[in-house]
Amino acid sequence: MTIAADARELQEDIVRFRHELHREPEIGLDLPRTQEKVLRALDGLPYEITLGESTTSVTAVLQGTAPGAASDPARKPAVLLRADMDALPVQERSGVDYTSRVDGAMHACGHDLHTAMLAGAATLLAERRGQLAGDVVLMFQPGEEGFDGAGHMIREGVLDAAGRRVDAAYGMHVFSAMEPYGQFCTKPGVIMSASDGLFVTVLGAGGHGSAPFAAKDPVTAAAEMVTALQVMITRQFNMFDPVVLTVGVLQAGTKRNVIPETARFEATIRTFSDASRERMMKAVPALLQGIAAAHGLDVDVEYRGEYPLSVTNEDETTTAEKTIQEMFGDSRHTRWATPLSGSEDFSRVMAEVPGTFIGLSAVPKGADPHAAAYNHSPYATFDDGVLADGAALYAELAVSRIAALAGDRN
């Protein structure tokens, strides 16, 4: 049987595992119950398991035993497959019958699907161990949602878990909107933006709301800063190398007739080139300090670098595209013309080794992908029907890429 056919036989098990994960979401780098579930799913399979030291990550290595495999371990190819496991601080409103049982936490970005698909792939690959002339590294990663879990795992050696640096790496991400159900999406080069955080506190002097001349009002200065940032982007940056800045936190004051001592806001900044990213890091503090000075105020600006650009390797992207088309047909594949403004810490993996990142639409069958609730929404829903295909693609990428790499080295 083919990998795709075997994956369909596992569909019910993969769905069941996904629902278990969805009911009990965990946030951040410490996911003990999720780790326990993953270890249970791998129990009995011939993987060498390593647990994270600074996080509850799981690294599982399958050593291929194909006849004719390179006797020198250094010549034996290795491929990494990654799934992130963490949830979001979102109160679920999706209405599914396996809804989150944890107040204020939800798998609103589909990481439960990623984890279940990779667990399914683990079984498919274990069944084909004797066909593998190389090794597979499974990277079950916590803390993607702003905690840099990939960075933690890289520092702890996940890329060298097979005893040498992996030759290729593949990640996958489901979406609850944008594309029709079941579409696999790829893009060579920049596929997702870099992400940085901006944290600003305007320092004034409090007073009575009826006498602002006798105080130093940080609220009006903060309001001017918020709008000036948007104007700066349109006037200082090329529209064909876009920058996205969104203020998600704006806080000041306790009562309408009291001028507060401080006002603060936080923003997320997305850039699509290293040049724009570096320029923003200089332009933003300069602008905010200038506005503060014009108001006779001080300002504290923290520009915090987060995730770098997600840049896929062209050869690995082409490999993934051919695999998708051979397994599922040309109609199931879309090549994105432009990158997404979301960000990913899988970018750190692709910066170290050749790799690519694949989108998979889990929009419910029959739903309008342009009207469906997007990832991170409390109403986001992901169709279980894609799980077997995702697991099959993970496994096929490892099998076929190892075969090609081993052939090149013989």
C-alpha positions as a Markdown table, in Angstrom:
| # | Residue | x | y | z |
|---|---|---|---|---|
| 1 | Met | 0.0 | 0.0 | 0.0 |
| 2 | Thr | 1.0 | 3.6 | -0.5 |
| 3 | Ile | 1.8 | 6.0 | 2.3 |
| 4 | Ala | -1.4 | 7.9 | 1.5 |
| 5 | Ala | -3.5 | 4.7 | 1.7 |
| 6 | Asp | -1.9 | 3.7 | 5.0 |
| 7 | Ala | -2.5 | 7.2 | 6.4 |
| 8 | Arg | -6.2 | 6.9 | 5.5 |
| 9 | Glu | -6.3 | 3.7 | 7.6 |
| 10 | Leu | -4.9 | 5.8 | 10.5 |
| 11 | Gln | -7.4 | 8.6 | 10.1 |
| 12 | Glu | -9.6 | 7.8 | 13.0 |
| 13 | Asp | -6.7 | 7.4 | 15.4 |
| 14 | Ile | -5.2 | 10.7 | 14.2 |
| 15 | Val | -8.6 | 12.5 | 14.7 |
| 16 | Arg | -9.0 | 11.0 | 18.1 |
| 17 | Phe | -5.5 | 12.2 | 19.1 |
| 18 | Arg | -6.2 | 15.6 | 17.7 |
| 19 | His | -9.4 | 15.9 | 19.8 |
| 20 | Glu | -7.6 | 14.9 | 23.0 |
| 21 | Leu | -5.0 | 17.7 | 22.4 |
| 22 | His | -7.7 | 20.2 | 21.5 |
| 23 | Arg | -9.7 | 19.5 | 24.7 |
| 24 | Glu | -6.6 | 20.2 | 26.9 |
| 25 | Pro | -4.6 | 23.1 | 25.4 |
| 26 | Glu | -1.5 | 24.4 | 27.1 |
| 27 | Ile | 0.3 | 27.7 | 26.5 |
| 28 | Gly | 4.0 | 28.6 | 26.2 |
| 29 | Leu | 7.1 | 26.5 | 26.8 |
| 30 | Asp | 5.8 | 24.3 | 29.6 |
| 31 | Leu | 3.3 | 21.8 | 28.1 |
| 32 | Pro | 3.5 | 18.7 | 30.4 |
| 33 | Arg | 0.1 | 17.2 | 29.5 |
| 34 | Thr | 0.8 | 17.6 | 25.8 |
| 35 | Gln | 4.2 | 16.1 | 26.1 |
| 36 | Glu | 2.7 | 13.2 | 28.0 |
| 37 | Lys | 0.2 | 12.6 | 25.1 |
| 38 | Val | 2.9 | 12.8 | 22.5 |
| 39 | Leu | 5.1 | 10.3 | 24.4 |
| 40 | Arg | 2.1 | 8.0 | 24.7 |
| 41 | Ala | 1.5 | 8.2 | 20.9 |
| 42 | Leu | 5.1 | 7.3 | 20.3 |
| 43 | Asp | 5.2 | 4.5 | 22.8 |
| 44 | Gly | 6.2 | 1.2 | 21.3 |
| 45 | Leu | 7.6 | 2.7 | 18.1 |
| 46 | Pro | 11.4 | 2.4 | 17.5 |
| 47 | Tyr | 12.3 | 6.0 | 18.2 |
| 48 | Glu | 15.1 | 7.3 | 20.3 |
| 49 | Ile | 13.4 | 9.9 | 22.5 |
| 50 | Thr | 15.1 | 13.0 | 24.0 |
| 51 | Leu | 13.1 | 15.4 | 26.2 |
| 52 | Gly | 13.9 | 19.1 | 26.4 |
| 53 | Glu | 15.8 | 20.6 | 29.2 |
| 54 | Ser | 14.5 | 24.2 | 29.2 |
| 55 | Thr | 11.1 | 23.2 | 27.7 |
| 56 | Thr | 8.7 | 20.2 | 27.4 |
| 57 | Ser | 9.9 | 19.5 | 23.9 |
| 58 | Val | 10.1 | 16.0 | 22.4 |
| 59 | Thr | 12.7 | 15.0 | 19.9 |
| 60 | Ala | 12.3 | 11.5 | 18.4 |
| 61 | Val | 14.9 | 10.0 | 16.1 |
| 62 | Leu | 14.2 | 7.0 | 13.8 |
| 63 | Gln | 17.3 | 5.3 | 12.5 |
| 64 | Gly | 16.7 | 3.8 | 9.1 |
| 65 | Thr | 17.8 | 0.2 | 8.5 |
| 66 | Ala | 17.6 | -0.1 | 4.7 |
| 67 | Pro | 20.1 | -2.6 | 3.2 |
| 68 | Gly | 22.9 | -0.8 | 1.5 |
| 69 | Ala | 22.7 | 2.3 | 3.7 |
| 70 | Ala | 26.0 | 4.1 | 4.1 |
| 71 | Ser | 28.2 | 2.4 | 6.7 |
| 72 | Asp | 29.7 | 5.8 | 7.7 |
| 73 | Pro | 27.1 | 7.5 | 9.9 |
| 74 | Ala | 28.4 | 10.9 | 8.7 |
| 75 | Arg | 27.3 | 10.0 | 5.1 |
| 76 | Lys | 23.9 | 8.8 | 6.1 |
| 77 | Pro | 21.2 | 11.4 | 5.2 |
| 78 | Ala | 18.9 | 12.8 | 7.9 |
| 79 | Val | 15.6 | 14.7 | 7.5 |
| 80 | Leu | 13.7 | 16.7 | 10.1 |
| 81 | Leu | 10.0 | 17.1 | 10.4 |
| 82 | Arg | 8.5 | 19.7 | 12.8 |
| 83 | Ala | 5.2 | 20.2 | 14.5 |
| 84 | Asp | 4.5 | 22.9 | 17.1 |
| 85 | Met | 2.3 | 22.0 | 20.1 |
| 86 | Asp | 1.3 | 25.1 | 22.0 |
| 87 | Ala | -2.1 | 26.8 | 22.2 |
| 88 | Leu | -3.2 | 30.5 | 22.6 |
| 89 | Pro | -4.7 | 32.5 | 25.5 |
| 90 | Val | -8.1 | 32.6 | 23.7 |
| 91 | Gln | -11.5 | 31.7 | 25.1 |
| 92 | Glu | -12.9 | 29.2 | 22.6 |
| 93 | Arg | -16.2 | 30.0 | 20.9 |
| 94 | Ser | -16.0 | 27.5 | 18.0 |
| 95 | Gly | -18.9 | 25.3 | 19.2 |
| 96 | Val | -17.2 | 22.0 | 18.3 |
| 97 | Asp | -18.1 | 19.1 | 20.5 |
| 98 | Tyr | -14.5 | 18.6 | 21.5 |
| 99 | Thr | -14.1 | 22.2 | 22.6 |
| 100 | Ser | -11.4 | 23.3 | 25.1 |
| 101 | Arg | -12.0 | 22.3 | 28.7 |
| 102 | Val | -9.4 | 24.9 | 29.9 |
| 103 | Asp | -10.7 | 28.3 | 30.6 |
| 104 | Gly | -9.0 | 31.0 | 28.6 |
| 105 | Ala | -6.9 | 28.6 | 26.4 |
| 106 | Met | -7.6 | 27.3 | 22.9 |
| 107 | His | -5.9 | 25.6 | 20.0 |
| 108 | Ala | -6.9 | 28.6 | 17.8 |
| 109 | Cys | -4.0 | 28.2 | 15.4 |
| 110 | Gly | -4.2 | 24.5 | 14.6 |
| 111 | His | -1.1 | 23.3 | 16.4 |
| 112 | Asp | -3.2 | 20.4 | 17.7 |
| 113 | Leu | -3.6 | 19.3 | 14.0 |
| 114 | His | 0.2 | 19.7 | 13.4 |
| 115 | Thr | 1.0 | 17.5 | 16.4 |
| 116 | Ala | -1.5 | 14.8 | 15.5 |
| 117 | Met | -0.4 | 14.7 | 11.9 |
| 118 | Leu | 3.3 | 14.3 | 12.9 |
| 119 | Ala | 2.3 | 11.6 | 15.4 |
| 120 | Gly | 0.5 | 9.8 | 12.5 |
| 121 | Ala | 3.6 | 10.2 | 10.3 |
| 122 | Ala | 5.7 | 8.7 | 13.1 |
| 123 | Thr | 3.7 | 5.5 | 12.8 |
| 124 | Leu | 3.9 | 5.5 | 9.0 |
| 125 | Leu | 7.7 | 6.0 | 9.1 |
| 126 | Ala | 8.2 | 3.4 | 11.7 |
| 127 | Glu | 6.5 | 0.9 | 9.4 |
| 128 | Arg | 9.0 | 1.8 | 6.7 |
| 129 | Arg | 12.1 | 1.8 | 8.8 |
| 130 | Gly | 13.6 | -1.0 | 6.7 |
| 131 | Gln | 13.2 | 1.2 | 3.6 |
| 132 | Leu | 15.0 | 4.2 | 5.0 |
| 133 | Ala | 18.7 | 4.6 | 4.1 |
| 134 | Gly | 18.9 | 7.5 | 6.5 |
| 135 | Asp | 17.4 | 8.9 | 9.7 |
| 136 | Val | 14.3 | 11.0 | 10.5 |
| 137 | Val | 14.2 | 13.5 | 13.3 |
| 138 | Leu | 10.7 | 14.4 | 14.6 |
| 139 | Met | 10.6 | 17.9 | 16.3 |
| 140 | Phe | 7.7 | 18.3 | 18.6 |
| 141 | Gln | 8.0 | 21.9 | 19.6 |
| 142 | Pro | 6.4 | 24.0 | 22.4 |
| 143 | Gly | 6.3 | 27.7 | 22.6 |
| 144 | Glu | 5.9 | 28.8 | 18.9 |
| 145 | Glu | 3.4 | 31.5 | 19.9 |
| 146 | Gly | 5.9 | 34.2 | 20.9 |
| 147 | Phe | 8.1 | 32.1 | 23.2 |
| 148 | Asp | 10.8 | 31.1 | 20.6 |
| 149 | Gly | 10.4 | 27.3 | 21.2 |
| 150 | Ala | 12.4 | 26.6 | 18.1 |
| 151 | Gly | 15.3 | 28.7 | 19.3 |
| 152 | His | 15.3 | 26.7 | 22.6 |
| 153 | Met | 15.3 | 23.3 | 20.7 |
| 154 | Ile | 18.0 | 24.4 | 18.3 |
| 155 | Arg | 20.2 | 25.5 | 21.2 |
| 156 | Glu | 19.6 | 22.0 | 22.8 |
| 157 | Gly | 20.7 | 20.3 | 19.6 |
| 158 | Val | 17.6 | 19.2 | 17.7 |
| 159 | Leu | 19.3 | 19.8 | 14.3 |
| 160 | Asp | 22.0 | 17.4 | 15.3 |
| 161 | Ala | 19.9 | 14.9 | 17.1 |
| 162 | Ala | 20.7 | 12.1 | 14.5 |
| 163 | Gly | 24.4 | 12.5 | 15.4 |
| 164 | Arg | 25.0 | 15.0 | 12.6 |
| 165 | Arg | 23.3 | 18.0 | 11.1 |
| 166 | Val | 20.1 | 17.2 | 9.2 |
| 167 | Asp | 20.2 | 17.7 | 5.5 |
| 168 | Ala | 16.7 | 19.0 | 5.1 |
| 169 | Ala | 13.8 | 20.2 | 7.2 |
| 170 | Tyr | 10.0 | 20.5 | 6.6 |
| 171 | Gly | 7.3 | 22.2 | 8.5 |
| 172 | Met | 3.6 | 22.4 | 7.9 |
| 173 | His | 0.9 | 24.8 | 9.1 |
| 174 | Val | -2.9 | 24.5 | 8.8 |
| 175 | Phe | -5.2 | 27.5 | 8.1 |
| 176 | Ser | -8.9 | 28.0 | 8.9 |
| 177 | Ala | -9.3 | 30.6 | 6.2 |
| 178 | Met | -7.8 | 31.9 | 2.9 |
| 179 | Glu | -7.7 | 28.8 | 0.7 |
| 180 | Pro | -10.3 | 26.2 | -0.2 |
| 181 | Tyr | -10.4 | 23.0 | 1.8 |
| 182 | Gly | -7.5 | 20.6 | 1.3 |
| 183 | Gln | -5.2 | 23.0 | -0.6 |
| 184 | Phe | -1.4 | 22.7 | 0.0 |
| 185 | Cys | 0.4 | 26.0 | -0.4 |
| 186 | Thr | 4.0 | 26.8 | -1.0 |
| 187 | Lys | 6.3 | 29.7 | -1.8 |
| 188 | Pro | 10.0 | 29.8 | -2.6 |
| 189 | Gly | 12.0 | 32.5 | -0.8 |
| 190 | Val | 10.3 | 34.8 | 1.7 |
| 191 | Ile | 7.1 | 33.1 | 2.8 |
| 192 | Met | 6.4 | 34.9 | 6.1 |
| 193 | Ser | 7.4 | 38.2 | 7.6 |
| 194 | Ala | 9.8 | 38.9 | 10.4 |
| 195 | Ser | 8.2 | 39.9 | 13.7 |
| 196 | Asp | 9.3 | 42.4 | 16.3 |
| 197 | Gly | 7.6 | 43.9 | 19.3 |
| 198 | Leu | 7.4 | 47.6 | 20.2 |
| 199 | Phe | 6.9 | 48.6 | 23.9 |
| 200 | Val | 6.5 | 52.3 | 24.6 |
| 201 | Thr | 5.9 | 54.3 | 27.8 |
| 202 | Val | 5.3 | 58.0 | 27.6 |
| 203 | Leu | 6.4 | 59.7 | 30.8 |
| 204 | Gly | 4.5 | 62.9 | 31.8 |
| 205 | Ala | 3.3 | 64.7 | 34.9 |
| 206 | Gly | -0.1 | 64.2 | 36.2 |
| 207 | Gly | -2.7 | 66.9 | 37.0 |
| 208 | His | -6.3 | 68.0 | 36.8 |
| 209 | Gly | -8.1 | 67.5 | 33.6 |
| 210 | Ser | -9.4 | 71.0 | 33.6 |
| 211 | Ala | -5.9 | 72.5 | 33.7 |
| 212 | Pro | -3.7 | 70.6 | 31.2 |
| 213 | Phe | -1.3 | 73.6 | 31.0 |
| 214 | Ala | -0.3 | 72.8 | 34.6 |
| 215 | Ala | 0.6 | 69.2 | 33.8 |
| 216 | Lys | 2.4 | 67.3 | 31.1 |
| 217 | Asp | -0.2 | 65.2 | 29.3 |
| 218 | Pro | 1.2 | 61.8 | 28.1 |
| 219 | Val | -2.1 | 60.8 | 26.5 |
| 220 | Thr | -2.1 | 63.3 | 23.7 |
| 221 | Ala | 1.6 | 62.6 | 23.0 |
| 222 | Ala | 0.9 | 58.8 | 22.9 |
| 223 | Ala | -2.1 | 59.4 | 20.6 |
| 224 | Glu | 0.1 | 61.4 | 18.2 |
| 225 | Met | 2.7 | 58.7 | 18.3 |
| 226 | Val | 0.3 | 56.0 | 17.3 |
| 227 | Thr | -0.9 | 57.9 | 14.2 |
| 228 | Ala | 2.6 | 59.2 | 13.3 |
| 229 | Leu | 4.0 | 55.7 | 13.1 |
| 230 | Gln | 1.5 | 54.9 | 10.4 |
| 231 | Val | 2.3 | 58.1 | 8.5 |
| 232 | Met | 6.1 | 57.4 | 8.8 |
| 233 | Ile | 5.7 | 54.0 | 7.2 |
| 234 | Thr | 3.9 | 55.4 | 4.2 |
| 235 | Arg | 6.4 | 58.2 | 3.7 |
| 236 | Gln | 9.7 | 56.6 | 4.6 |
| 237 | Phe | 9.3 | 53.0 | 3.3 |
| 238 | Asn | 8.8 | 51.6 | -0.2 |
| 239 | Met | 5.2 | 50.3 | -0.7 |
| 240 | Phe | 6.7 | 47.4 | -2.6 |
| 241 | Asp | 8.7 | 46.4 | 0.5 |
| 242 | Pro | 5.9 | 46.7 | 2.9 |
| 243 | Val | 5.9 | 47.2 | 6.7 |
| 244 | Val | 2.9 | 46.4 | 8.9 |
| 245 | Leu | 2.6 | 48.0 | 12.3 |
| 246 | Thr | -0.4 | 47.3 | 14.5 |
| 247 | Val | -1.0 | 48.8 | 18.0 |
| 248 | Gly | -2.7 | 46.1 | 20.0 |
| 249 | Val | -2.4 | 47.7 | 23.5 |
| 250 | Leu | -3.1 | 51.3 | 24.5 |
| 251 | Gln | -3.4 | 52.1 | 28.2 |
| 252 | Ala | -3.6 | 55.3 | 30.2 |
| 253 | Gly | -5.4 | 56.9 | 33.1 |
| 254 | Thr | -8.0 | 55.9 | 35.7 |
| 255 | Lys | -10.6 | 58.7 | 35.5 |
| 256 | Arg | -11.8 | 61.1 | 32.8 |
| 257 | Asn | -10.8 | 64.3 | 34.7 |
| 258 | Val | -7.3 | 63.1 | 35.8 |
| 259 | Ile | -4.3 | 63.6 | 33.6 |
| 260 | Pro | -2.2 | 60.5 | 34.3 |
| 261 | Glu | 1.5 | 60.3 | 34.9 |
| 262 | Thr | 2.1 | 57.8 | 32.0 |
| 263 | Ala | 0.6 | 56.4 | 28.9 |
| 264 | Arg | 1.8 | 53.2 | 27.3 |
| 265 | Phe | 1.2 | 51.2 | 24.1 |
| 266 | Glu | 2.5 | 48.1 | 22.5 |
| 267 | Ala | 2.7 | 47.2 | 18.8 |
| 268 | Thr | 3.6 | 44.3 | 16.6 |
| 269 | Ile | 5.8 | 45.1 | 13.6 |
| 270 | Arg | 6.1 | 42.9 | 10.5 |
| 271 | Thr | 8.7 | 43.4 | 7.8 |
| 272 | Phe | 9.5 | 41.5 | 4.6 |
| 273 | Ser | 13.2 | 42.3 | 4.2 |
| 274 | Asp | 16.2 | 42.5 | 6.4 |
| 275 | Ala | 16.8 | 46.1 | 5.1 |
| 276 | Ser | 13.4 | 47.3 | 6.2 |
| 277 | Arg | 13.6 | 45.5 | 9.5 |
| 278 | Glu | 17.0 | 47.2 | 10.4 |
| 279 | Arg | 15.7 | 50.5 | 9.2 |
| 280 | Met | 12.6 | 50.3 | 11.4 |
| 281 | Met | 14.7 | 49.5 | 14.4 |
| 282 | Lys | 16.3 | 52.9 | 14.0 |
| 283 | Ala | 13.5 | 55.0 | 12.6 |
| 284 | Val | 10.8 | 54.1 | 15.2 |
| 285 | Pro | 12.8 | 55.2 | 18.3 |
| 286 | Ala | 13.9 | 58.4 | 16.6 |
| 287 | Leu | 10.3 | 59.3 | 15.7 |
| 288 | Leu | 8.9 | 58.6 | 19.1 |
| 289 | Gln | 11.7 | 60.5 | 20.9 |
| 290 | Gly | 11.2 | 63.5 | 18.7 |
| 291 | Ile | 7.5 | 63.6 | 19.4 |
| 292 | Ala | 8.1 | 63.3 | 23.1 |
| 293 | Ala | 10.6 | 66.1 | 23.0 |
| 294 | Ala | 8.2 | 68.3 | 21.1 |
| 295 | His | 5.7 | 67.9 | 24.0 |
| 296 | Gly | 8.3 | 68.4 | 26.7 |
| 297 | Leu | 8.0 | 64.8 | 27.8 |
| 298 | Asp | 10.3 | 61.8 | 28.1 |
| 299 | Val | 9.6 | 58.4 | 26.5 |
| 300 | Asp | 10.9 | 54.9 | 27.1 |
| 301 | Val | 11.1 | 52.9 | 23.9 |
| 302 | Glu | 11.9 | 49.2 | 23.8 |
| 303 | Tyr | 12.2 | 47.7 | 20.3 |
| 304 | Arg | 12.4 | 43.9 | 20.8 |
| 305 | Gly | 13.5 | 41.6 | 18.1 |
| 306 | Glu | 11.5 | 38.5 | 17.8 |
| 307 | Tyr | 11.3 | 36.1 | 14.8 |
| 308 | Pro | 13.4 | 36.6 | 11.7 |
| 309 | Leu | 12.1 | 36.3 | 8.1 |
| 310 | Ser | 10.8 | 32.9 | 7.1 |
| 311 | Val | 12.8 | 32.1 | 4.0 |
| 312 | Thr | 12.3 | 28.7 | 2.2 |
| 313 | Asn | 15.0 | 27.0 | 0.2 |
| 314 | Glu | 14.1 | 26.9 | -3.5 |
| 315 | Asp | 15.2 | 23.3 | -4.0 |
| 316 | Glu | 13.4 | 22.0 | -1.0 |
| 317 | Thr | 10.3 | 23.9 | -1.9 |
| 318 | Thr | 10.4 | 22.4 | -5.4 |
| 319 | Thr | 10.8 | 18.9 | -3.8 |
| 320 | Ala | 7.8 | 19.5 | -1.6 |
| 321 | Glu | 5.7 | 20.8 | -4.6 |
| 322 | Lys | 6.5 | 17.7 | -6.7 |
| 323 | Thr | 5.7 | 15.4 | -3.8 |
| 324 | Ile | 2.3 | 17.1 | -3.3 |
| 325 | Gln | 1.5 | 17.0 | -7.0 |
| 326 | Glu | 2.5 | 13.3 | -7.2 |
| 327 | Met | 0.5 | 12.3 | -4.1 |
| 328 | Phe | -2.6 | 14.4 | -4.5 |
| 329 | Gly | -2.7 | 15.9 | -8.0 |
| 330 | Asp | -1.9 | 19.3 | -9.4 |
| 331 | Ser | -5.3 | 20.7 | -8.4 |
| 332 | Arg | -4.4 | 20.3 | -4.7 |
| 333 | His | -1.4 | 22.6 | -4.9 |
| 334 | Thr | -1.2 | 26.4 | -4.9 |
| 335 | Arg | 2.0 | 28.5 | -5.1 |
| 336 | Trp | 1.5 | 31.7 | -3.3 |
| 337 | Ala | 2.5 | 34.8 | -5.2 |
| 338 | Thr | 3.1 | 36.9 | -2.1 |
| 339 | Pro | 4.3 | 36.1 | 1.5 |
| 340 | Leu | 2.1 | 36.1 | 4.5 |
| 341 | Ser | 2.4 | 38.8 | 7.2 |
| 342 | Gly | 2.3 | 36.2 | 9.9 |
| 343 | Ser | 5.6 | 35.1 | 11.5 |
| 344 | Glu | 7.1 | 31.7 | 12.5 |
| 345 | Asp | 9.9 | 30.5 | 14.6 |
| 346 | Phe | 10.5 | 27.7 | 12.1 |
| 347 | Ser | 12.3 | 30.5 | 10.4 |
| 348 | Arg | 15.2 | 29.7 | 12.8 |
| 349 | Val | 15.4 | 26.1 | 11.5 |
| 350 | Met | 15.3 | 27.2 | 7.8 |
| 351 | Ala | 18.1 | 29.8 | 8.6 |
| 352 | Glu | 20.3 | 26.9 | 9.7 |
| 353 | Val | 19.5 | 24.1 | 7.2 |
| 354 | Pro | 17.8 | 23.9 | 3.8 |
| 355 | Gly | 14.1 | 23.6 | 4.4 |
| 356 | Thr | 10.6 | 24.7 | 3.4 |
| 357 | Phe | 7.3 | 25.5 | 5.0 |
| 358 | Ile | 3.9 | 24.2 | 3.6 |
| 359 | Gly | 0.5 | 25.6 | 4.2 |
| 360 | Leu | -2.5 | 23.3 | 4.4 |
| 361 | Ser | -6.1 | 24.6 | 4.3 |
| 362 | Ala | -8.3 | 23.0 | 6.9 |
| 363 | Val | -11.3 | 25.3 | 6.1 |
| 364 | Pro | -14.4 | 23.3 | 6.8 |
| 365 | Lys | -15.7 | 21.6 | 3.7 |
| 366 | Gly | -18.3 | 23.8 | 1.9 |
| 367 | Ala | -17.3 | 26.9 | 3.8 |
| 368 | Asp | -16.3 | 30.1 | 2.1 |
| 369 | Pro | -12.5 | 30.4 | 2.8 |
| 370 | His | -12.7 | 34.2 | 2.5 |
| 371 | Ala | -15.5 | 34.5 | 5.1 |
| 372 | Ala | -14.3 | 31.8 | 7.5 |
| 373 | Ala | -12.8 | 32.8 | 10.9 |
| 374 | Tyr | -9.1 | 33.1 | 10.6 |
| 375 | Asn | -6.4 | 31.5 | 12.8 |
| 376 | His | -6.3 | 33.0 | 16.3 |
| 377 | Ser | -10.0 | 33.7 | 16.3 |
| 378 | Pro | -12.1 | 32.2 | 19.1 |
| 379 | Tyr | -14.4 | 31.0 | 16.3 |
| 380 | Ala | -11.7 | 29.3 | 14.2 |
| 381 | Thr | -12.5 | 25.8 | 13.2 |
| 382 | Phe | -10.3 | 23.3 | 11.4 |
| 383 | Asp | -11.6 | 20.3 | 9.4 |
| 384 | Asp | -10.3 | 16.9 | 10.6 |
| 385 | Gly | -10.5 | 15.7 | 7.0 |
| 386 | Val | -7.1 | 17.0 | 6.2 |
| 387 | Leu | -5.3 | 15.0 | 9.0 |
| 388 | Ala | -4.5 | 11.9 | 7.0 |
| 389 | Asp | -3.2 | 13.8 | 4.1 |
| 390 | Gly | -1.0 | 16.0 | 6.3 |
| 391 | Ala | 0.4 | 12.9 | 8.0 |
| 392 | Ala | 1.0 | 11.2 | 4.6 |
| 393 | Leu | 2.8 | 14.3 | 3.3 |
| 394 | Tyr | 5.1 | 14.5 | 6.3 |
| 395 | Ala | 6.0 | 10.8 | 5.9 |
| 396 | Glu | 6.5 | 10.9 | 2.1 |
| 397 | Leu | 8.7 | 14.0 | 2.3 |
| 398 | Ala | 11.0 | 12.1 | 4.7 |
| 399 | Val | 11.0 | 8.9 | 2.7 |
| 400 | Ser | 11.5 | 10.4 | -0.7 |
| 401 | Arg | 14.1 | 13.0 | 0.4 |
| 402 | Ile | 16.2 | 10.4 | 2.2 |
| 403 | Ala | 16.1 | 8.1 | -0.8 |
| 404 | Ala | 17.2 | 11.0 | -3.1 |
| 405 | Leu | 20.0 | 12.0 | -0.7 |
| 406 | Ala | 21.2 | 8.5 | -0.3 |
| 407 | Gly | 21.2 | 7.9 | -4.0 |
| 408 | Asp | 23.3 | 11.1 | -4.5 |
| 409 | Arg | 25.9 | 9.8 | -2.0 |
| 410 | Asn | 26.3 | 6.2 | -3.4 |
